[in-house]
Amino acid sequence: MGVGYVILKARASAGLTQDELARKIGSSQAAIARWEGGSQMPSVRSLLKIADATGFELAIGLHQPGESHSKFAVLETVSALTR
């Protein structure tokens, strides 16, 4: 599941249009469309704003190749990383 799909699901779950989400985070509808479509990756700051606007929590995961994501994932909330 890619970042764009997660953004789309978060936005839809919050009942927001691309334009409404863009206004809430200080971006453009075109940028939201590019992120959701996978042609461009949002910055961590933009991901934080999206999470806040949609009521989701943002987490970043790191794991070693070949290891189970669920068993060895190291998750940190992005808000803690950007303080």
C-alpha positions as CSV (number, residue, x, y, z in Angstrom):
1,M,0.0,0.0,0.0
2,G,1.6,3.3,-1.1
3,V,1.6,6.7,0.6
4,G,-0.8,8.1,-2.0
5,Y,-3.4,5.4,-1.3
6,V,-3.1,6.0,2.4
7,I,-3.6,9.8,1.9
8,L,-6.6,9.1,-0.2
9,K,-8.1,6.8,2.4
10,A,-7.4,9.2,5.2
11,R,-9.0,12.1,3.3
12,A,-12.0,10.0,2.3
13,S,-12.4,8.8,5.9
14,A,-12.4,12.4,7.1
15,G,-15.1,13.2,4.5
16,L,-12.9,15.8,2.8
17,T,-12.5,16.6,-0.9
18,Q,-9.0,17.2,-2.3
19,D,-9.8,20.9,-2.3
20,E,-11.0,21.0,1.3
21,L,-7.9,19.0,2.5
22,A,-5.6,21.4,0.5
23,R,-7.2,24.4,2.1
24,K,-6.8,22.9,5.6
25,I,-3.1,22.2,5.2
26,G,-2.2,25.3,3.1
27,S,-1.5,23.4,-0.1
28,S,-3.2,23.1,-3.5
29,Q,-5.7,20.7,-4.9
30,A,-3.2,19.8,-7.6
31,A,-0.6,18.9,-5.0
32,I,-3.1,16.6,-3.2
33,A,-3.9,14.9,-6.6
34,R,-0.2,14.4,-7.3
35,W,0.4,12.8,-3.9
36,E,-2.7,10.6,-4.1
37,G,-1.8,9.6,-7.7
38,G,1.8,8.7,-6.7
39,S,3.5,11.1,-9.1
40,Q,5.0,13.1,-6.2
41,M,5.8,12.4,-2.6
42,P,4.7,14.9,0.1
43,S,7.2,16.2,2.6
44,V,7.2,15.0,6.2
45,R,5.8,18.3,7.2
46,S,2.9,17.9,4.7
47,L,2.3,14.4,6.0
48,L,2.0,15.8,9.5
49,K,-0.5,18.4,8.3
50,I,-2.5,15.7,6.5
51,A,-2.6,13.5,9.6
52,D,-3.7,16.4,11.7
53,A,-6.4,17.5,9.3
54,T,-7.8,14.0,8.9
55,G,-7.6,12.8,12.5
56,F,-5.0,10.2,11.7
57,E,-1.7,9.5,13.4
58,L,1.5,9.5,11.3
59,A,4.2,6.9,12.0
60,I,7.4,6.1,10.2
61,G,8.6,2.5,10.2
62,L,12.1,1.1,9.7
63,H,13.0,-2.6,9.4
64,Q,15.8,-4.7,8.0
65,P,15.2,-6.3,4.6
66,G,13.7,-9.7,4.9
67,E,12.5,-9.2,8.5
68,S,8.9,-9.3,9.5
69,H,7.5,-5.8,9.4
70,S,5.2,-6.4,12.4
71,K,7.9,-8.1,14.5
72,F,10.8,-5.8,13.9
73,A,9.2,-2.5,13.0
74,V,10.6,0.5,14.7
75,L,7.8,3.1,14.8
76,E,8.2,6.7,15.9
77,T,5.5,9.3,15.6
78,V,6.7,12.0,13.2
79,S,5.7,14.7,15.6
80,A,8.3,13.5,18.0
81,L,10.9,13.4,15.2
82,T,10.2,16.9,14.1
83,R,10.3,18.7,17.5
